[in-house]
Amino acid sequence: MLLPATPEIANSPDGYNSLISRLDGVLLTGSPSNVGVRWQKGKFTRILPVGLADHERDFTTFRLIHDCVDAGVPLLGICRGMQEINVAFGGELHNEIHSLEGFLDHRSDKSLPYEKRYESRHAVEILEGTLLEYLLCDQGVDNRVFDVNSLHSQGIALAGQNIAIEAVAEDGVIEAISLSSASAFTMGVQWHIEWADNDQPLDLCISNAFRTACKERLHTNDGKK
């Protein structure tokens, strides 16, 4: 099921609760647009991000994220989706990481074909004591450094409430997060696991964990019928 931007539902009292009761999991995809909303003075406020804005998606996903977490629906955010999870819980974003001293240029090379554009760009390190470390250990993977195809201009500047940092790039940019207060699997990754080869253990670990959580949600819903 594809959910279009529906801010009118997001602003309604019930939000997405009726829809979420029928969902086994939600995937927040990447996008050419940048997150154009921030938590300011006790409310979500529009800003003009560098590049493309999509405020209708912003207000849709922020309500959707909170409704999913409240209902125990597994959630996985990719690229923009990871940034949305962070901002949804009050976190901050850098608008242009490449313009800041000491950081790499994480943007994609638009002159390349997609197959080349989404090849691995840099390494990330999985932090100790994180959910990702546990998932890797559970799969018998000892490595904690992986090459990823992380392509973005915005990036997390400040983690939101209950946001746990899972992985960082070599320049310190946050590349993966989880939500410690969520009852179901809730994770965001800055790179594009949908382009991963089947032999990439980190990406398989994440997708398998999300799939398992969705199956558990499905079985729970079936048991209530």
Salt bridges, closest charged atoms under 4 A:
ASP58 OD1 - ARG80 NH2 2.93
ASP67 OD1 - ARG63 NE 3.24
GLU84 OE2 - ARG57 NE 2.65
GLU84 OE2 - ARG80 NH1 2.38
GLU96 OE2 - HIS98 NE2 3.54
ASP105 OD2 - ARG107 NH2 2.91
GLU119 OE2 - LYS116 NZ 3.52
GLU133 OE2 - ARG144 NE 3.81
ASP171 OD2 - HIS106 NE2 2.84
GLU175 OE2 - HIS106 ND1 3.67
GLU175 OE2 - HIS122 NE2 3.61
GLU175 OE2 - HIS152 NE2 3.49
GLU194 OE2 - HIS192 ND1 2.79
ASP222 OD1 - LYS225 NZ 3.55
